[in-house]
């Protein structure tokens, strides 16, 4: 739920210490978390907490609208 971008197999191999990365399983989990994270209310809350816009939400279809929601949260936090 950190909002990081998708990692390549080399990075995953290094992180988990195994050359056998189940890419399909990783992407399935990544997509599930991305769907939960990349929602307007969640991103508004991230903005209100002063957190950066998550890279994992940059590549989705409604990224611009989500970024606006995040910015609304940032603006609320700065008041």
C-alpha positions as CSV (number, residue, x, y, z in Angstrom):
1,X,0.0,0.0,0.0
2,X,3.0,2.3,-0.4
3,X,2.0,3.3,-3.9
4,X,5.2,2.3,-5.6
5,X,5.5,1.6,-9.3
6,X,5.6,-1.9,-10.5
7,X,9.0,-3.5,-10.0
8,X,10.8,-5.6,-12.6
9,X,11.8,-9.3,-12.0
10,X,15.4,-8.4,-11.2
11,X,14.4,-6.1,-8.4
12,X,12.0,-8.7,-7.0
13,X,14.6,-11.4,-7.2
14,X,17.0,-9.2,-5.2
15,X,14.3,-8.3,-2.6
16,X,13.1,-11.8,-2.0
17,X,16.4,-13.6,-2.5
18,X,15.1,-16.1,-5.0
19,X,15.5,-16.2,-8.8
20,X,12.0,-17.8,-9.1
21,X,9.7,-14.8,-9.2
22,X,6.0,-15.6,-9.7
23,X,5.4,-12.5,-11.9
24,X,1.7,-13.4,-12.4
25,X,1.1,-13.6,-8.7
26,X,3.0,-10.4,-8.0
27,X,1.0,-8.5,-10.7
28,X,-2.2,-9.9,-9.4
29,X,-1.5,-8.7,-5.9
30,X,-0.2,-5.3,-7.2
31,X,-3.4,-4.8,-9.2
32,X,-5.6,-5.6,-6.3
33,X,-3.8,-3.1,-4.0
34,X,-3.7,-0.5,-6.8
35,X,-7.5,-0.8,-7.2
36,X,-7.9,-0.2,-3.5
37,X,-5.4,2.7,-3.3
38,X,-6.3,4.5,-6.5
39,X,-9.7,5.8,-5.4
40,X,-10.7,9.4,-4.9
41,X,-11.4,9.2,-1.2
42,X,-8.2,7.3,-0.4
43,X,-6.1,9.8,-2.4
44,X,-7.8,12.8,-0.7
45,X,-6.9,11.3,2.6
46,X,-3.3,10.8,1.4
47,X,-3.1,14.4,0.4
48,X,-4.6,15.5,3.8
49,X,-1.8,13.6,5.5
50,X,0.8,15.3,3.3
51,X,1.8,12.1,1.5
52,X,3.1,12.1,-2.0
53,X,0.8,11.1,-4.9
54,X,1.5,7.3,-5.3
55,X,3.4,6.4,-8.5
56,X,1.2,3.3,-8.8
57,X,-1.7,5.6,-9.7
58,X,0.1,7.5,-12.4
59,X,-0.5,5.0,-15.2
60,X,-4.3,4.4,-14.7
61,X,-7.0,5.8,-17.0
62,X,-8.3,8.4,-14.5
63,X,-5.0,9.5,-13.1
64,X,-5.6,13.2,-13.7
65,X,-8.9,13.2,-11.8
66,X,-7.2,11.2,-8.9
67,X,-4.4,13.7,-8.8
68,X,-6.9,16.5,-8.5
69,X,-8.5,14.7,-5.5
70,X,-5.1,14.2,-3.9
71,X,-4.4,17.9,-4.5
72,X,-7.7,18.8,-2.8
73,X,-6.5,16.9,0.2
74,X,-3.2,18.7,0.2
75,X,-4.9,22.0,0.0
76,X,-7.1,21.1,2.9
77,X,-4.1,20.1,5.0
78,X,-2.3,23.4,4.3
79,X,-5.2,25.5,5.6
